[in-house]
């Protein structure tokens, strides 16, 4: 019975991938960026209503996941395992991955505020660096909340973030926040706000007078490279 069940599951999964519109959606999401159903409808070359049906099928087979960010709904590949499997199939097919090209103005795309924390390319790179160092710990579920590892506490305190005071605030401590322009996570929550406040206090970032854009000072560029390996 287990063999029969495996055969059935495999055939259903293959059928979900094999449909041309759904295959285009999956290939589009291979770059790790999230997209709306409207954007994916253009990629899939079908109507928005048909795209919704395709996305429901892909979600049912655990190939994509839905994320809510304010009033918006975004889709991403469900896991790195899905990406690995698709990568192998693309390799067999000899098809290169498409590159994500954002249309956000370059100044806003590089660094800006997102409520009380930092967003943009630099913020995503800081988030990625913290993840690679093992500073941020995720739960087993789809909960976007983060906790800090011992290395994370130590590393952030060395930078100058008051982790203890941030933990005492009556709000979510840390979480992933989907970046509007990059469509990948940056750091939100009280910890993200504390990090932005520190960067502003030290003059490494500078607020724009009439927009959400953040300027990066020369000392700030050097600090970001030294602390997070980011080249401005």
N, C-alpha and C positions, 0 to 999 in steps of 0.2 A: 504493500500500500504506500509505503514511503517513496518507492521508485515512481509509482503512478502519480503521486502528489507532486514530486519534483518535476516530472515531465509536464504536468499541467501548468505549474507555475512558470516553468521556463518558456513554454509555448505562449502563455499570456504576456509574459514580459517581452518576448521577441515580437509579438504582434503589436504591442504598444509602440515599440521603437520603429517597426517596419513601415508604418503609415507615413507617407512622404511629408505631410504637414507637421506631424509630431517629430519626425526626424529632424526637420529644419529647426524646430523650436529647441530641441536638445542640443544640436550643434551650435546654435546661437548662444546658449547658456554655458557652453564649455569654457568660456573665458573667465568664469567665476563671478561675473557681474549679474546683478539682479535686473529684471525688466518687468514692465507692466504687461497686462494682457493685450492692451492696445498696441504696444510696441511689438509684441510677439505675433499679433495678427498680421502685421505688415511683413514680418519675417516669414511667417507660415504661408502667406499669400492666400489667406482665407478670411471670411468675415469674422468680426468680433464674437458673434454668437457661436460660430463654429469653433473658434479658438478656445472659448470657455469650455466647450465639450471636450476638446483635445486635452486641455490642461487638467480637467477633472480626471480623465483617463490616466494621464501621466502621474498625477498625484495618487490615484488609487493604486498604481503599481510601484509607489515609493521611488519614483524617478525625479520628481520635482517637489518642492515645498513652497508653501505660501507664507509670506511675511507681511505684516501690517506695519506701516510707518505713517502715523498720523491718519489722514484720510486716504492715503494711497495703499495699494496692494501690489506687491512685487513677487515675482517668481524666481527661484534659483534652483540649481540642481540639488537634490535631496541630501547628497553626501559626497565625500571624496571618492567613495567606492564606485558611485555612479560615474563620476568623471573618469576614473581609471578604466572602467569597462568601455565607456564610449571612446576614450582615447585609443584603446586597443582595436576597436572596430574601425575607427577612422584610419588608423595606421594600416590595417588590412586593406581598406578601400583606397588608400593613397590620397586621402583628402586632407588638406591643411586646415587648421582652425582659423576662423575669421577673427579679426582683431576688433576689440571694442573701441569705438571712436566717440567720445563724448562731445556734446555741442555746447557745453557751458563756457562762458567767457573765461579766458585763460587766467585773469587776475582772481576771479572768484573761485575758479577751479583749484588754484594752488593752495590757498588758505583763506578761510572765512569763519565766522561764528555760526553755530547751529544752536539756537537758544542760548545756553550759558556755557557751551563747550566748543571745541574746535572741530572744524570739518574741512574737507578738501583733500587734495593729494597728499599734503604733508601729514595731515591728521591720520589718514589711512596708513601711511608708512610708519608712523609712530605706533599705531595699533598693531601692525604686522610685526614690528620689531619686538614689542612687548609679548606678543604671542610666541614668536620664535624663541625668545629667551625663557619662556615658561613662566612669565610673571602673571599672566591672566589665566585663570582656570575656569573652564566651562562645565556645566552640568551635563548629565547624560541625556536630558530631554531637550526640547526645542526652546527652553527658557533662555532669553538673551542675556540674563544676568551673569556677571562675572564675580569670582572671588579672587583674592590675591594669594599667590604662593609665598613661602618664606622669602624666596629670592626676589619676588615682586615687591614685598614690603620693604626689604632692605634696599633694593635698587631705587625705588621711588623716594625713600627717605634720604638717600644719598644725593639725589637730584635736588631735594628741597621740599618735596610734597609732605605735608603733615598728615600721614595716613591715619593716625589715631583720631585726630580731630574730625577728619572726613568720615570715618566710620560712625561717629556719634551723631551725625546729622540725620534728621528725620526725613530721609528720602532714600531712593534706591542708590546703593553704593556705587556700583559700576555695571555697565551693560553695553552691548553692541548696539550701535545706531547706524542704520543703513545710510551711507553717504549719497546725497542727492546727485552729485556729478559723477562720482567714481562707481557708484552702485556696488560698493563693497563696504564692510563695516569700519567705522571709526569708534573711538571710545566716548561713551556718554555717561550720564549719571553724575553723582557727586564727585567721583574721582576725575572724570573728564573735565568738570568745571574747575576743580582745584588745580589741575594741570594747566589749563588755560590761564587761570588767574596768576599762577606762578610765572608763566612765560611772559605775560603782560607786565607784571611787577618788575621783572628783571630787564625789561626793555628789549627783549628778544623778539617780541611781536608788538605791532602797533595797530590800533584800531583806525579804520577809515572813518572820516567825518560823516560821510553821506551814504555809506553802504555797509554791507556785512563783511566786506573784504578785510583781510588782515595783512599788513605789510610785515616783512621779515627784515630786521635790521642786519647789518653786517656782523655784529657780535652774535646775533641770533642764529644766523646761518652757520657760523663756526660752532656754536653750542649744539645745534641740532645734529650736525655731522659728528661731533665728538660724543654726544650722549646716545644718539639713535642711528648713527651711520647714514644720515640723510644728506645727500648732496643737493644744494639749492642752485 
